[in-house]
C-alpha cells in the first residue's frame, strides 16, 4: 500500500492569499447561469485534518453551439484527469469550485455529489489497477456565499459518498505561502521487452513488464547521504543541511537490477522492441514536518504514476500502428518538469523524441490556461548526458592508451635499431 491516511470529517481548509480574489472573481462571474461552472482545486494534504489549496484551474468551456443547459460531468472528469496526470507527488486534486449559491448546495446536492464522485474517480482510476491506493479519501466543494461575502467549502467523505455534504465552513486564507520541501529521486532500472506484433496479448505483455518494475519500486531501499533514516525522522531535518535551501533534497531509491540476456534477444527476429531509459525521475512536494516514511511513499507513488501514464501512452501508440507498419523500437515517453513561476510547485509532462518544447507548452496551456510563462526542464536528460560524457571519456581514454602504446613501440624499435647498429660497428 502506497499511502493510507485516515481522515476526519472536521477538516480545516487553508489557501494561498492570492487565491481569494481568483475564487471570488471566478465564482461571481458565473452566477446566474443555467449551467454550473466548475474549476479544479489543486492542493496539498498537510495533515489528517488540514488541506491547503495551491491553485484553481477553470474547466474549459464546451462548444457553445451544443447549447447544453446541464453541467457536463464527462467534460469535468476528463479535465480533472488531465490536471492530475501533470501533478507530481504530494500535490493532489482536492475537489471542485462550483458556481452555486448557499441555497443551491441543498437543492442541487445530488448533482454536486455526482460531480465530486467523478472527480475522485478520475484521479483514482489511473493507478488503482496497479497498487492498493487510498490517498485523498474526501473531496471539497468550494463556493461563494453572497450573504456573508465569503468563500466557503463543504466536504464529502468518498469512503461513504451516500452521506450528505458536510456543513459549510470558511476557508482561511494565509498571508504567507506554505513552505514546501521538494524531494527528488532517480530510480535506475532496465525495461527491455520484445512485443510480437501479431499476438493478441501485446498489451498484457507490456503490463507484465511494467508490473515487475512497479514491484521493484515498492520494495526498493531509500537512502539519503549514504544512510537509511528512521521512519519517524522529519524531512525538514535533511533540507536544513542542504547548502541551498531552494534546491531539492536528493534521495536514492535502490534495488537489484536483473541481468538482460543478450543471447535471448538475438534469437527473436520479428517483433517490436520496447526499451526504457535506465533512469526514472520522480519528485514530491511535502511539508517540512512530513515523516521520512510518508515522504518516500509520496516519491514511490509519483514514480509509479509516471510509469503507468507512460505505459498508457505507449499502448495508444501501439494501437495506432497497423499490422503492415514496421516499427523496430518503441521508447517510453521522456519526462519533463514544467516550471510556472505563479505556482509553488512544478508540473510534469511527457514527450516523445520528436516533440519540441512548444508542443509540451501547448498541452499545458490547453489544460491549465494560456496566461502563463512556462520553462521546460528535462528531468531525465541529465543521466543521458552523463552517459554520453562517460562514453566520450572512455573513447578518449582508449585513444590516449593507443597513442601511449604506439609511442612505447616506437621507442623500443629505436632502441633495438641503435643496439644492432652498435653491434655491427
CORDA-V499658 format. One line per field, one symbol per residue. phi: phi as a letter, one per 30 degrees, with the letter a starting at -180 (. if undefined). burial: # if it has 24 or more other ideal C-beta (glycine too) atoms within 12 Angstrom, else .. Layout:
# CORDA-V499658
phi->???
burial->???
This chain:
# CORDA-V499658
phi->.dbbcdccddccccadeddddddddddddcdjddcdcbbdccabddadbbcbdcabcededdedddhdccdddddddddddddddcdceicbdckbcbdbcddddcdcedddddddddddddddddcddcbdbbcddbbcbcbccddchbdbbbbbdddbddddddedbddcdcdcdddccccbbbcdabbbbccddccdceddddddddddddddddcdccbbhibcddeddddddddddddcdddddcccccadcddcdddddddccbkcccbbedbccbbbcbddcddedddddddddddddddddddddddddddddddddcbdabcdedcbcccbddccbccbbbbddddcedddddddedccjddbccbccddcceddddddddddddddddddddddddddddddedddddddddddd
burial->.##.#.#.#.######..##.###.##..#....############...###########..........###.###########################..##..##.##############.##..##.#.###########.....########..#...##.##.####...##################.#....#..###.##.###.###.#.#.#....#.....##.##........######.#................######.##########.##########################.##...........###########.##########........##.###.###....#.#####.............................................
